[in-house]
């Protein structure tokens, strides 16, 4: 059983959350099916302003007490921060966590961002999050236990629990709280759980946690209590217990804001309160306790980011560009997803009568019917492509714009719904403004969508269907409704649109389940990467480190101590570099690779191979063409003294005058600065109007970067340039080299010089500067045809690619040049092989032409 749970644990929590939400929707539907929305609106209008004002002050009191959660936790872990910092962080974390759900993660992310900037370590921040959760549980347990003991008769009437049983449960809960308090008073030694040591807080801190949480929950429950009719709810102590039960169920469900779960529990435990009055009170409570604090929390979060960054950047516009560049893809993803949800909700809600009468005079019925179906289909499509926007995909941007235009037309034709059309237009305009942020060239369906994304789509579909059932509860269901077509037939249109939306979402989910896993099966597993990393220990070529990028397939030797990494492009099976690992396996492994290509009708290609293995490729029957030469700087005796090194000395001194500093981050340190590196990388890509490459060069993938040391250049404590390092036994090389727009001119020269000095001092024999394409080709009249063609490309392609400039730049480091080759079947297939290889590296045919 445990093995089964472990196997499906990635699906288990989303499934439980979806089940709880579904059950809550069933309870709400059964309880509210007879309710009219107009009755709820009337109750909201009749709500006394005095009660609303009291509820607002109670909600404020609750959030004030929540700030003491963090204050106590920080005292326990031994960190003293300014009170304003604690109050800002706590309020923002709880305001965001209450509304988004998964409070320990969403609110924890806010705490991680704010407290790490204040100097706390990740483990200390994790302790603060855990202590805040313990504070909440102490208050919930205590108030629930006291309520069961003191109001046992109300428990019998509401929860159908006999008074003696209720008192026994209350006593049991309080005994558990007492045991915890006793443990904090008597045990001073740390507890050990799964190898981790935990120190319990002292008794006076635990008592303070208990008191703080009880006051907080009392304020929160009072915010709802004063909104309910006085004569229909139990007395306040009994109500606190019911409220605690409802709020605990909402928190445990992980549904954002406990939506549906909280209301469902209240409907069950407060049967005497009319549903319209209860729903009206809960709506006002959610506005006061969730929506308003969430809006203030977002403002505080944005203000905190501004306050943190404003002193680090010379120009406010640079700060705005960086911040917008970082959050815009995620923001647009959320907006597009919400726009899709609104289109689905619009398809479930009745059309406005006067507008339909106007349409009936202008358009045929078929146009309205098709537009209604199209609106719901486009809504599902927007929720799907929103995932691609989150990943900054260029194709998702274009597809979203087409969906938005089609959605605007559909909304206007199905019911003159100009409100939804205006919303779509605004979203499309914001998306158009952020065009430069969607630069990644990858298929939308190339990777499997996350489980949570499917859960969110399913929740929206369920909510849209539920909304339609509520809106048309007075229409008796009959089979003929599916075939009723008329301008006033809103219910049949809702049924057809809902069916189409569910059908599209189901087909997409099925395609993901059956189709998205196939390319993943070709890519290396975690075990494959581990085996490859073992083989890298025997490699003398730093290029072999690209195996850790995870975008290539592996062919291992039978003994598992050598491999070839490759990827397919068209009919070309392109292997990168020489075989890696034990040299004794190279020949048999290379023949297995050629046989594999032959079996599948592919062309075996070896790209960027060294001269040391040329006899092997000739034995395989392959032809060789020279790609260029790579520059390797000998580290023995490398120094900055002498006239030949004057330019390098100047680069180092200039960087130091500009305030630059240099350091090497160990692989385990990279994760802590990955967002700073991402900002530099994004800035560089936008400035160069470039997109990420692949295959023979690395790209910005956090998992990949965290495997290697990273050299950084910093100015005023801010990373302005970086390069990740490949290492072999005797050589070090660079992969990604990127700098931000606010980096001083010449920052990469400074970084290279410092890197070479570090490599020399670390005992490396060579520093590899990489390859200069089409360099070192023979100019003799009797030279091979490939050399003559290469020289033509070199000469006439100079305006498009700086071949000579790249060679001259590397020459100033006085390197030793070593040739690199392409081994392939050659002949008439060579142009196609070169195009396939270029397409593989660039990420697509369009990038080959335009980038």
N, C-alpha and C positions, 0 to 999 in steps of 0.2 A: 504493500500500500504506500509506504513512504517513497519507494522508488518511483511509483506511478505519479505521486504528487510532485516529486522532484523533476520528473520528465516534463510535466505539463504546467510547471509553476508560472511560466510566462503568460499562460492563458488563464490561470486560475483566478487571480485577483480581478482582471477585467470581467471575467464571466460572473463572478460573485457580485461585483458592482452592478452589472447589467441585470442580474436576477433580482437584486434588491430593488433597483429602480423600477423594474417591471411590476413586481409585487406592489410597490407603492402606487404605481399608476393604476393598477387594478382596484386597490382600496379606494383611491380618490375617485375613480370613475363610478364605482358602485355607490359611493357615498354622495357624490355630487351630480349623478345623472339626472336627478329631478330638478336640479337647481338652475335658475336662469341668471345669466350674467347681469341682467338689469337689477336683480335683487341685491347682488354684491355691490354694484355701483351705488344703489340707494343707501346701503349700510355705510359705505365709505362717506357719503355726504352727511349722514346723520351722526357720524362719530363726533363727540364733543371735543372741541379744540383743547380744552383743559386736559383731557385724558391723553391726547396726543403729545401735549407739551410735557406732561409728567413722564410719559414713556420715553420721550427724547432725553430728558435729564437722567433717567435710569440707564439708558443705553450709554450715555456719556460716562456715568459712574462706573459701568462695567468696563469700559475701555481704559479708564484711569486705573482701575485695579489690575487690569491685564498688564499694564506697564510694570507693576510690582513683580509679576512673574519673572521678567527678565532681570530686574534689579536683584532679586533674591538669588537667581541662578548665577549671576556674575559674582556676587559676593561669595557664593559657595566655591566657585572655581578659582577665586582669588584675584579677580581683575576689577579694578576701579575705573569706571568711565564717567564722564560728565553726565549729569541727570538728563540734559536735553538730548544727548546722543542715545541714551537708553530709551527715553520716551519716544523719540522719532522712530527708532528701529523697531521697538515693540509694537507701536501702533501700526506701522506700515506692514509688519509681518502678519499680525492678526487680521488686519483689514483685508489683505490679499488672501491669506490662508482661509479665512471664513468663507469668502466668496468663490474661490477657485476650487476648494476641496484639497484633499491630501495635504493637510495643514503642515505636517512635519516636513514635507518636501517643498511645497510652494512658499510657505512662510519661512522654512529653513533656508531656502535659496536667498531670500532677502537678508536673513541674519548672516549668512555666509558672506554676502557681498559687503554688508555694513561693518560687521565685527572684524572681518579680516583686514579691512582698511584701517580699523582702530588698533590693530596689532595682535589680535587673538589668533592662535594657531587653529588649524582645522579640527583637531581632537578636542580642543577647548570649546569650540563652537558647537561641535556635536554634543558635548556634555551639557551646554546651555539648552539646546533643543530638547534633550532628554529630560532635564530637570523641569522645564516648562510643562512637558507632557505629564510628569509625575505630579506637579502642582495641580493640574487640571483633574487628574484622576483622584487625588486626595479629596478635593472638594466635591466631585460628583459622588464618590462613595459615601462620604460623610453625610451630605444632605439627603441622599437617597435613603441611607440607613435611618437617620433621624425621622424622616418623613414616614417611613414604614412603621416605626415604633410609636410615634406621637399621634399619627392619624391612621391607625390600623382599621378603624371602622370605615373611613373613606376608601381605604385600599380595598376593603371587601366590596364596597358598593361599585367602585370604578374598575378595579383590576380583577374582581371576582376571586380574591384571595381571602381565605378565612382570617379573621384578626389574629389568632394565635400564630398562624403560619407567617403572616406579614411581620409580626413582631419578631419571630424567630429569624426571618431573613434579614431584617434590619439589624438585629443583634449580631448575626454572623458577619454582615458587611462591616459593622463597626469593630468587631473583633479583629478582622483582617487589617483594618486601619491601625488599630492599637498595636498589633504585632509589628507592623512596619515602624511605628513610632518608637516602640521598645527597642527594635533593632538599631535604630539610629542613636538611641541613648546609650546602649551597652556595647555595641560592636565598633571598635576602632580600626580593626584590620580590614584591608580592602577585600572585596569579594572577587572571586575568579570565575569567569564564565566564558567557555570556549577560548581560553588563552588570554582573555582580556581582563584587566584588573579595574574594579570599580570601587570607589570610596564613597560610603554613605555620608550624607550631610549630617551635621550635628543636630541634636534634638531641638535646640531653639530655632534653627533654620527650618526644620520640618514642621514645627508648630506654626511658624510664620507662613510657610507655604499653605498649610491647611486653612488658616484663618483668611489669607488673601483669596484663595480660591472660593471659599464659602461666600465671602462678601461679593466677589465678582459674579458668581452664579445667581446670588440673590438679586443683585441689580438687574442682571439679564432677564431673569424670570419675571421680575416686577415690570420690565418694559412691556412684556406681553400681557401680564396680569391686568394692568390698568386699562388695556384696550378692549378687554372682554367685558360683557355685561356682568354687573356686580352680583345679581341674584341667581346666576346660572352656573357659577364656578365654585369649587370648594374653597375653604379658607386658604390663606396664603401658604402656611407650612405644607399643607397637602398638595397645593398647586406646584410648589417648588419641586417636590419629588416627581410629579408628573412631567414638569418641564425638563428636569435633569434626565429623566428616562428618554424623552423625545430627542433632546439635543445629543445625548450619548449615542442613540441609534443613528442619527444623522452623521455624526463624526465617524462612527465605525463603518458606515456604508461606503465612505470615500466618494459619494456622489457630491459634485460641487454644491457647496452651501447646504448639504443635506436635503436638496430640493426634492420634494415629493415624499421623502421618508419622514421628515419632521412633521409635515402636514398630516401624513397618514397616521402616525402615532397619535397626534393630538385628536384626530377624528375618532380614534378608537377609545381613548381614555377620557374624552370629554363628550359623552353622548348627549348630555342635556343641553349643550350649547347649539343653537341652530347653525346649520352649515354656512348660511350666507353671512351671519355675524362672525363666525369663527374664521372664515376665509378672508373677510374684510380686515379683521384684526391682524391676521397673519401677514397680509399684504403690507399693511402699514408698518408692522414690526420688521419685516424684511427690508423695507425702504430705510427705516431708522437704524437698524442694527447691521445691515449688510451693505446695501447700495451706497448710502451716503458715506460711511467710513471707507468703503472701497475707492470711491472717487477721490476723497481726501488722501488716501494712502498712495494712489497713483501719482497725485500731484506732489506729495512729499518725496516719493521715490525719484521722480524726475528732477525735483529741486536738489535733492542730495547728489544726483549724478552731475548736475550743473556745478554745484559747489565744489565737488571733488575735482572736476576736470578744468575749471576755468583758469586756475593758476598755472597749469602745465602747458597750455597752448598759447601761442603768441596772438592768435587771431580768433575771435569768437566764431567766425564762419567756418574755420577749420574744425573747431569742436562740434559745431552743428552737423557738418558733413560726416564726421566720423560717427557721431551718435546715430544720426539718421541712417547711415550706411549699415550700422550694426543691427538696428532694430527694425528697419523698414521691411525687409523680407518677411520676418516673423509677424510684424504688424499687418502687412498686406495679406499674409496667409490667413490670419484670424478674420480680417474684414471680409475677404472673399468667401471664407467658410460661412460666416454669419449671413452674408448676402444670399448664399445658396439656401441656407435654412429659412430665411425670410421668404424666398420664392416658394418654398414648399409650404410654409404656413399660409401664404397668400392663396395657394391653390386649394387649401382645405377650408378657407373661410368664404362665407357667402359673398357674392358680388353686390355692389351697391345698386339698388334698383333703378335709380334715375339714370345712372351711367349705362346700364344694360339696355334701357329703353332707347337711349340715344344711339347706342351701337346697332340695335335692331333696325334702325332706319337707314344705317350706312353700310353695314357689312352683311354678307351671307352668314348663315348659322355655322357652316363648315369652317369658316375662318376663325370664328370664336372658339369652336371646339378644339381645333388643331392648336391654336395659340395657348389654350389652357393646358393641354398635354405638354406642349413644348416648354412652357414656363416651369412645370415641375421637373421635366427631364433636365433642363438647363440648371435647375437648382441642385440636383444630384451631381451634375457635371462640375459645377463650381466647387462643391465640397471635395470632390476628388482631385481636381487640379490644384486646390489650395495646398495640398501636400507638396506638389512640385514647386510652388512658390516658396514654401518654407525651405526647400533645398536650393533655392536660387537658380532654378532651371530656366534657360532661355525659352525652350519650347513651351513650358507651362505658362510663361508670360504671354506669348502669342495666343495660345489656346484660350486663356482666360479673357483676353480682350475680345476674341471672337464670341465667346459665350456671353459676355456683357452686352455687346451690341445686339446679339440675337435675343437676349433676355429683355432688353428695353423694348424691342419691337413686340415681343410676345406679351409683355405686361400691358402695353397700351392697347393691343388688339383683343385681349381676353376680357377686359373690363374697364379700360381707361384707368388703370391703376398707376397714376402718375407718381404716387408716393414711392412705390417700389422702383419705378423707372428712374426717378431722380436719385435715389440711393445708389442704384447701379451706375449711373453716370458719374457720381462723385467718386465711387470706388475706382471706376475706370480711369478717371482723371488722375487720382493719386497714384495709380499703378503706372500710368504713362509718365508721371514725373519721376518715378523711381526706376525707370528703364535700365539705367546703368548698373543697378544692383543685381540684376538677373543675367548673369554672364556664363553660367556653367552649361556646357554642352553635353548633355546626357539624356538618354531616353527617359520619359516620365515613368515608364513601367519597368525600368531596368532593375530596380531593387524593390523588395517586398515592402508594402506599407505596414506601418506598425499596428499592433493589436489595438492600441488605444484610439488610433485614427478610425478604424472600423467601428469600434464601440461608440465613438462620438457620432459617426454617421447613422448608426443604428438608433441611437437615442433621439436624434433629430427626426428621423423617419417615424419612430414610435410616437413622439410628441405631436408631429403633424397629423398623424392618423387619429390620435386621441382628440386633438383639437377639432378635427372634422366630425368625429362621432358626437362630441359635445354640442357642436354648432347645429347638427342635424338630428338631435335626439328625438325630435318630434316627428321625424319622417320614418315611417315603418319600413323596415327592410323587405325587399322582394326581389326576386331574380330579374324581373323585367327592368329594374332600375338601371342595370348595366347598359341597356339598349334604349334608354329614354334620351332623346335629343331635342332640346328646346332652349330658348333663351333664358327661361326662368328655371330650368332644371339644374340648379346648383349642386344638389346632392349627388345625382349621377355623375356630374363632371368631377366632383371630389373623389368618388369611388374609382373612376377610371384613371385619374391623375395619380392617386395613391398607388394603385396597382402598377402603373408604369414606372413610378419612382422606385418602388420595391424591386421590380423586375430588373431595372438598370443596375441598381446597387448590388443585387444578388449576382447578376452576370459578371460584374466587375470583380466582386469578391471571389467568385469561382475561377475566373481567369487568373487572379493573383495566386490563388491556392494551387492551381494546376500548372500555370505557366511561369510565374515569377521564380519558382524554386529551381527551374532547369538551369539557367545561367549560374545561379548560386552554387549548384552542385559541381560546376566546372572549376570554380574558384577554390583556393586552398582553404582547408579547415584550420582550426587552431592547432590541431595536432600536426598538420602539414607544415605550418609555419614554425612550429617548435623543431621538427626534424630538419627543416631548411636552415634554421639558425645554428644547429649543431654542425651542419656541413660547412657553414660560413667560417667556422674556426680554422678550416684547412685551406681557405681561399687566399690567394695572393692579390686578387683583383677587388678593388673597392666597389666597382660597378655591381658586383654580386649582391650588395646590400639592398638593391632594388627589389629583391625577392620579398622583403618585408612589407612592400607596399600593398601586397595582397590582391593585386589586379591581374595577376598572371597565373596560369596553370603550371603545375609541377609534374614532371616525369622523373620519378626516383629510380635509382639503380635497384637491382634485386636485393642488395645488401642494405639499402637505405642510407648509404654514406656518401652519395653523390646525387645530383639532380640537374635537370635542364628546366629552365623557366621559359614559358612561351605563351603566346596568345594568337588567336586566329583573326585574320582580316581578309575577307573575301576567301579566295582559295589559298592564300599564303599563310603558312604556319610559321610565325616569326619567333625564333628563339633569341633571347637577349644575352649576348656575350657568350663566352665559352662555358662548357659544363663546369659545375661548381662542386667542390668536395674532394674526394679521394681521386688522384689522377689515374690510378690503376683502373678505374671504372669508366673512364671517358670514352674509350673506343666502343665498348659494347653498348654503353648508354646512348651514344650518338647513332649507332646503327638501329637501336630500338626506336629512336625518335624518327629516323627516316622511314622505317617500316610502318610506324603509326601514321605518318603523313600519307604514305602510299595507300594504306588501308582505307583512308577516308578521302582519297582523291585530292589531297592537298600538296602544295609545294613546300619542301623543307627549306627554311631560310634561317641563317645565323647572322644576327646583326651586331656590329661593333665587336668583332672577334679580334683577338691579339695575334701577332705574328708567331707566337710560340706554338700555337695549335694549327698552323696552316697545313702541315702534312696530313693531319686528321681529316680536314675538310676536302683535301684533294683526293684522299682515299675513298671518301664518300661519293666521289664523282661530281662534286660541286665546283662551280666557277667562282673566282674571287675578283672583286672590284674594290679599289681603295676608296674609303669614305672620307678620309682626312687623317690628321695627326693630333694626338693628345699631348698636352704640355705637362711635363713632370719636373718639378723643381727639386734638385738634390738638397737635402737638409744638412749634409756634412759640410761644415764650414760656412753655412749661411749666416751672413751678418749684414748690417746696414752701413758699414764703413766703406770708404772708397768712392771714387767718382762714378762708377757704374751703378751704385745704389743711391745716388743723390736724390732721384725722384721718389724712391721709396721712403727715404728719411724725411723728405718734405711732406709726404702724405701722412706719416705718423705724427710729425710735429704739428701740422695743420689741424689734424683731428684733435690733438690734445689742447691746442689753443681754442678750438671750438667747444671745449668742454666735454668731449667724448671720453668714455671709459669702456674698457673691454673686459669681458669675463666669459668663462665657459660654464654652461649649465649642464650638470649631469642628467642622464635620462630621467631619473626620478624627480628632478626639479622642474622638468619642462611642463608637466601638467599644471603646475601652479601659476604659470604665466601664459598659458595657451591662448587666453583671450587677448592678451596684449600682442602676442605674435599674430593672431588672426587679424587684429586691426591693422597691423603693419602690412600683412599680406594683402588684405582687401584694398588698402590704400594704393599699394603698388599695382595691383591688377587693374584698378580703375584708371590710374594715371597712365598706364601703358596700353590701355584699351585691349588688354590681353585676357585670355581665358586659361584655366588650368590645363596643363598637358598631362601626359601619362606615359606608361610603358617604359621608355628609356630615360625618363626624368621623373623625379618625385613631384607630388602635389601636396597641397595643404590638407592633410588628413590627421587629426589629433592622435589617433592610435599609432599611425606611422611615425610621426615626429617624436612621440614619447619613447620610441625605441632607441634614439640616438642622442648623443650630446649635441647641444646647440650653442653656437658662438653668437653673442649679442654685443652690439654697440649701444651704449646708453648715453643719454644727455639729460642732466638734471633728474636722474632716477627713472627716466622713461625710455623704454626700448624703442630705438629708431631704426635699427637694422638687425638682421639676423641671417645666419646660415647654418643649416644642419650638417653634421659631419658624418662621413662614412669612414670606417677604419678597417684596415687589415693588419696583418702582423707587422708590416714594415712601412705601410703607406697610409696617409690620411687624405681624404678628398672632400669636396663640398658638393652639396646637392642644391637645395633651394637657396637662392640669394635674393633677399628682398629688403627694401627700405621704404620708409614712409615719406610722405611729402614734406614733412617738417624736419627731415634729416639734413644736416649740413652737406654741402657739395663735397664730393670726394669721400663720402663715408665708407664706400665699399673698398676703396684703396686702403684706407685706414684699417678696416676689418681684415683684409687679406694680409697686410703686413703683420698685424698682431697675431693672426692665426699661424703664419709661418714661423714666427718667433716661438710661439707656444709649441708647435709641432717639433721644432728643433730641440727645445728644452725637454720635451717629453720623450725624446729618443727615437722618433720616426726618421726613416731614411729618405722618404720621398713625400712631396706635397703635390697632389694631382690637381691641375687646373682645368681638366676636362678637354674635350676635343674641339679643334678648329675645323669645321667642315670644309671639304674640297681643298685642304691644305696639303702641300707636298706632292702634288700631281706633276708628272714629268711633262716638260715642254718640248721634248725632242720630236723631230719630224716623224720618227719611226715609233713614237709612243703608241700604246694601245688606244683604240677608239674611245674607250671609256674616259681615259685621261683627257683626250681632246674635247669630248663633250663636257666634261667637268670643268675644264678651263673656260669654255664658252659660257657656261652657267655662271662661273666665278666672275667673268668679266662683265657680262651684261646683266647679271642679277645683283650687282653691287648696290644699286639704288634701293633694292628691296631687302637685302640682307647684307649687313656690313661684314663681308668675309675678311677683307684686308684689315679692317679696324680691329676685329676680334683677334686676329693673328698678332698684330702689332701690340695690342694691349697685353697679351700673354708674354710677348717677347721681352718686355721690360723686366720680367722676373728671371731672365736668363735661364729658361728651362731646357730640358733635354726632350726632343720630340720623338714620339713613338707612333708608328702607323696603326690604324684600325681599318678593318675590312668588313665587307659584306660577302658572305658565302651563300650561294643560291644556285638553282639550276641554270641561271643565265639565259643567253640566247634571246629569242624574241619575247620571252616572258619577263625579261628584266625590267622594262618600263612599268609593267603592271605590278611587279613585286615592289619596286620603289614607291609606287603610288599607294599600294596597300600598307606598306610600312609607315609612310608619311601620314596616312589616314589614322593608323593605329596610335601614333605618337600625338598627333594634333587633337584627336578626339572626334574626328568626323571630316567628311569631304569639304564641308563649308569652311572649316577652320584651316584646311590646307590651302584654300584659295584666298581667303580674306585675312588670315592671321599669320 
